[in-house]
Amino acid sequence: MVKGSLMLDYVRLIRANRDRNWDRWLKPADWEIINGKVLASQKFPYESFRRIAFAVFKEIAQSNLETARGFGRFTIRGLIQVYQASILVPGDPMTSVRKLSQLRKLLIEEGGETRVEARGPKGLRYEVGLPEGETHDEALQAYTYQIAGQLEELIERAGGKQARTSVEKTLVGYEILAQWE
């Protein structure tokens, strides 16, 4: 299950772009969500979340990973507004990222494991593991780039300067290496 706070931006994009070929990616159950009332506190099936997010990546981002990264920078702003006290620690980017990782586990019940480890005083490694049963590598890669954008924005909002990330494939998913000044 996935909290509605993660679905809202995707649903808004699909509603605002009805002329796209969404049916190529979405199932009738997904349309029920999109056409219904989506509240931040509601829970939705992970499979629908995955399909809706991937549809936005394919139709709006045109499979561009840098656009997915930019979307991540945008979406974290909304999460910070809603969950600011839970994730943003001014002056401490590392703790902020760790708190985001913990929050993600509450927001996405089947979202796969994430691990965060420090890489020096101004760097970290964020591992994004495959959710159980997940085999769609392109979707996970797009999701990882979105998380990379979220990390860049969160690090900067927590006081890090010029945050930058790189994404690498691993045996169990992807890892994001982040650095800042």
NORFENHU-V266811 format. One record per residue. N is the residue number from 0. RES is the residue in one letter. PHI is phi in radians with two decimals (999 if undefined). OMEGA is omega in whole degrees, 0 to 359 (999 if undefined). Layout:
n	res	phi	omega
N	RES	PHI	OMEGA
N	RES	PHI	OMEGA
This chain:
n	res	phi	omega
0	M	999	183
1	V	-2.28	178
2	K	-1.22	181
3	G	-1.04	180
4	S	-1.04	177
5	L	-1.51	182
6	M	-1.55	191
7	L	-0.95	183
8	D	-1.14	178
9	Y	-1.10	181
10	V	-1.09	178
11	R	-1.05	180
12	L	-1.10	180
13	I	-1.17	179
14	R	-1.06	182
15	A	-1.40	183
16	N	-2.28	184
17	R	-1.11	183
18	D	-1.34	181
19	R	-1.37	181
20	N	-1.52	184
21	W	-1.17	184
22	D	-1.09	176
23	R	-1.10	187
24	W	-1.96	190
25	L	-1.86	177
26	K	-1.84	180
27	P	-0.94	179
28	A	-1.11	178
29	D	-1.19	179
30	W	-1.13	177
31	E	-1.07	178
32	I	-1.17	184
33	I	-1.06	182
34	N	-1.50	180
35	G	-1.66	178
36	K	-1.62	181
37	V	-1.88	178
38	L	-1.84	181
39	A	-1.00	184
40	S	-1.49	180
41	Q	-1.24	173
42	K	-1.99	182
43	F	-2.26	180
44	P	-1.08	179
45	Y	-1.01	181
46	E	-1.04	177
47	S	-1.15	178
48	F	-0.99	181
49	R	-1.07	181
50	R	-1.17	180
51	I	-1.12	179
52	A	-1.10	181
53	F	-1.16	178
54	A	-1.06	177
55	V	-1.12	177
56	F	-1.04	183
57	K	-1.29	187
58	E	-1.52	182
59	I	-1.60	181
60	A	-1.39	181
61	Q	0.95	178
62	S	1.13	181
63	N	-1.55	184
64	L	-1.18	178
65	E	-1.23	174
66	T	-1.17	176
67	A	-1.08	177
68	R	-1.07	178
69	G	-1.10	177
70	F	-1.11	176
71	G	-1.08	178
72	R	-1.06	179
73	F	-1.20	186
74	T	-1.18	180
75	I	-1.16	178
76	R	-1.05	177
77	G	-1.17	178
78	L	-1.12	178
79	I	-1.14	178
80	Q	-1.07	183
81	V	-1.36	189
82	Y	-2.01	188
83	Q	-0.87	182
84	A	-1.13	182
85	S	-1.47	185
86	I	-2.22	187
87	L	-1.54	178
88	V	-2.04	182
89	P	-0.95	180
90	G	1.46	183
91	D	-2.45	180
92	P	-1.02	183
93	M	-1.09	179
94	T	-1.13	178
95	S	-1.05	179
96	V	-1.16	178
97	R	-1.07	179
98	K	-1.16	176
99	L	-1.09	178
100	S	-1.06	178
101	Q	-1.16	179
102	L	-1.11	180
103	R	-1.00	179
104	K	-1.14	177
105	L	-1.41	183
106	L	-1.42	180
107	I	-2.19	185
108	E	-1.20	181
109	E	-1.92	190
110	G	-1.40	182
111	G	1.48	182
112	E	-1.39	170
113	T	-2.17	177
114	R	-2.33	179
115	V	-2.18	175
116	E	-2.44	179
117	A	-1.23	174
118	R	-2.26	184
119	G	1.47	184
120	P	-1.25	182
121	K	-2.35	178
122	G	-2.82	178
123	L	-2.71	175
124	R	-2.10	181
125	Y	-2.11	182
126	E	-1.67	178
127	V	-1.97	181
128	G	-1.59	177
129	L	-1.18	171
130	P	-1.10	181
131	E	-0.97	179
132	G	1.41	182
133	E	-1.32	178
134	T	-2.26	186
135	H	-1.55	186
136	D	-1.11	181
137	E	-1.08	178
138	A	-1.16	179
139	L	-1.16	178
140	Q	-1.10	178
141	A	-1.08	179
142	Y	-1.08	180
143	T	-1.14	177
144	Y	-1.11	176
145	Q	-1.11	177
146	I	-1.09	178
147	A	-1.00	177
148	G	-1.11	177
149	Q	-1.08	180
150	L	-1.11	178
151	E	-0.99	182
152	E	-1.15	180
153	L	-1.11	179
154	I	-1.02	180
155	E	-1.19	178
156	R	-1.18	179
157	A	-1.52	175
158	G	2.00	176
159	G	-1.26	181
160	K	-1.88	175
161	Q	0.86	179
162	A	-1.14	177
163	R	-2.48	181
164	T	-2.31	169
165	S	-2.31	183
166	V	-2.04	179
167	E	-2.27	176
168	K	-1.38	176
169	T	-2.13	178
170	L	-1.19	185
171	V	-1.98	181
172	G	2.69	180
173	Y	-2.44	172
174	E	-2.24	177
175	I	-2.00	174
176	L	-1.80	182
177	A	-2.07	176
178	Q	-2.43	177
179	W	-2.68	179
180	E	-1.83	999
